Amino acid sequence: MAIVLSTLSSQTVLTAQAITPPALRAAFLFNFAKFVEWPVDQPDNGPLYLCVLDDSAVEESLTQLLDGAPISGRSVTLLRSVRNRPLRSCHVLYVGDSDAERVATAIEELKYAPVLTVGDGETFARGGGMIGLFIEDGRMRFAINPDAAQRAGLKLSSRLLNLARIVKEGRHGQS
Amino acid sequence: MPRVRPFALMLVVCALARAARAEAQTVDLRMATLEELMAIEVTSASRREQRAEDVPAAVYVITRDEIRRSGLTSIPELLRLAPGVQVARINSNKWAVSVRGFNGRLYSNKLLVMVDGRSIYNPAFSTVLWDTEDLLVEDIDHIEVIRGPGGALWGANAVNGVVNIITRPATQTSGGLVRVSAGSFDTSSVALRYGNSLRDVHYRLFAQSSTYGESVTTQGANANDHWRSVTTGFRADWSGARDALMFQGSATSGRQRPLWFGFDSVSTPDVGWEAVVSETTATDVVARWTRATTAGSAFQAQAYFDHAHRDEAVALYGRRTWDVDAQYHTTLGKRHDLLGGGGYRYISESMQGRGPYTFLPNGLSQQILNAFAQDTIGLVPSRLELTVGTKFERSTVSGLAFQPNVRLMWMTSSRQRAWAAVARAVRTPSLIDLGVHVEYPAALAIPALKLRREIAPVAIPVFVGGLGNPDFQSERLINAEAGYRLNITRRASFDLVAFRGRYDDLQTFEPLPPVVQLVNGQPVLKVLSQQENRLRADTYGAEVSGRVQLGNRWQVDGALASFHLTPHLMGSLDPSLPGYDSHAPAYQWRTHVAMPLSRRGQADIHFFHTGPIDSADVPVIARLDARAEWSLTRQLSVVASGQNLLRPSHLEFNGDKTVLESTQIPRSGGLRLAWRF
């Protein structure tokens, strides 16, 4: 009886999967990885590392989301405690809505590194990040800064670019 | 609309933390395509959440970035950043903070301040006692400053404005933080914070210890008013499919030398005042439950308890507050956006007078019941919105209060907004208003009595003082205001507000007929005054703020406020009223320039200018602050900052001469090192 009950409740949890904004952000993060080509000098068949800086809700959602499903034949792993690691070990990095200076420092650290940077708001992309998630008219949208991706040697698929709002860095932006 | 900082920040109209939910629970996020993810609706689940620029009120949001760039670390000091807020540091550990005047008398009693939905307005002193409000500045998400009456949503004492301090959810403060600082006035502080998650409960624990130095007396000596404060606390957040829970608590204890007048030194009247040590403690716990019921509807319930204890030269004060409130937000048809709710608060206070002070009653238990409702009606969809609402509040001490408002918002284009509002608000009587009794020898009170020419040197001792009044009534305001906002481009914005207010039944101190009494067999002449409601006042003024962003890292912003008050004596004989300006300057302005220093550094310069306050003998204040920050690594940053750089020291306030000594605030500098791991 106890087994039946716990099975039932876990199914309920699955179908009523919470789609909180952090969960939605995590799902976008996972999806973006499908549309990015990393430079060939990266180990080709090694795991794809996803990282979250300064947002434990997105990190938690990503943990629940990753169930071993591969992306383009590569296994996907959440790299934890990225606060104290070099950010270059990540393939995809979500930068939480932290202090502007801290976000800028992370972007600066990864300026020429092949890491897809995703952050909060269109301002993230304008400030030198690659993809900024934002809510507009009750839906989640994203802005892409193609120059930042190109500088880092990442290829973004046209399908991804077509769905995005394309932005440029501020005139006196990160120089 | 794109999300543009700072004006597009979400404003949580009722000071409750943000929690948004997405509908369409059937989507499996693991399998969803990008197009499917982009179709999921994300709805807001808080009391009512609006972008600051869409609110038909004089709103300013101090963002986290502005807080960091100010170099300021205490809450009252941070309020200097909002337009129209008068922040006057009385001495090292006391502040007078007000909006649109009435910073005078002993306390600023018409500004309501909340921290995460919990009122920190002290009901006995009718003001905020800032010395026990000790938060980690890094934990503050933003501060909403609403000028003008807020009684229709927030209830009594939100007469001239409401300040909502919102802290960050625990999900955004994971990891460790160690911050140490040393300086010449804010002498030293150490802050520790650790955040993590246990399954899907996110939490943080924090502690902070701060010591502050001495100010300078008007004679140029050290004021001996140094103080210290220690605070510890936690916050936990959990969110599920439709529900979110928040639980937080903190405890603060402090030891101040507040420069009360030294009533014990009656025999040596030349001393005038002396430092008497005060000990304070404050604890609170807050729990909140938010549920998104259907698309666009949400229910929220909150409960808090707080306890305060102050052992001071004038009194031994204690308070316990229990508060529960609930609210529901929904839409009706296409045109109505409804918000309603109610609450119950029980406040139990005790006040044991010290020295020349006695309080009768020396304790007060108060129950306050409230209910509010508000409808925002789309007269012309996304063009013209009418908001009508009111709060009914019944207190066992001050009776029934009715605080309605009517607001109109006209969105002339995506870049321009114009709004107008009329509102009523009340300030309810406090324990001190009702029952204070203070008498002291006139020799000590002379600075406060220079207008009382009737007190000539007499042969018998003279005692002066004041009495409360059990029949003291609520002070009332009817205020009309209008505003205009313009977003010139994504990078430049401008905000203008003009207001007019009429205050009735304002507090006055009416002289009683002098009486001769025998005290210990000696005849003593007593010249006392009693609180009454015999002042009416008309006010008007304007507030302007603007911001231009020049590239990503350069910004110039500023604000200007003017205020004018005309007193009308309703048979009052209060000798301080002729020339009364409510201890507010006729104008004040500030400007700020932010600039990059190098790739990893930034610098900020702030200039504050406050006009003279004639009634309090405070001259013009020109204050320059500067700050520079370098990120050495992603983990380590260093900040150098200086305050009041223009002059060795200056006086900011002089309005409470009978009780508290005002001193000069010195030039100061400091260094801060923060390590995040």
Interface residues (C-beta under 8 A of the other chain):
Chain A: T15 A16 Q17 A18 I19 T20 P21 P22 A23 L24 A26 A27 F28 N31 F35 D54 D55 S56 A57 V58 E59 E60 L65 D67 A69 R83 N84 L87 G96 D97 S98 D99 A100 E101 R102 A104 T105 A106 E108 E109 G121 E122 T123 R126 G127 F134 I135 E136 G138 R139 M140 R141 R159 L160 L163 E169 G170 R171 H172 G173 Q174 S175
Chain B: M1 P2 R3 V4 R5 A20 R21 A22 E23 A24 Q25 T26 V27 D28 L29 R30 A32 T33 L34 E35 L37 M38 A39 I40 E41 V42 T43 R64 D65 R68 P169 A170 T171 Q172 S174 G175 G195 N196 S197 D200 H202 S239 G240 A241 R242 L550 G551 N552 R553 W554 R599 R600 Q602 E629 S631 T633 R634 Q635 S637 R676 F677
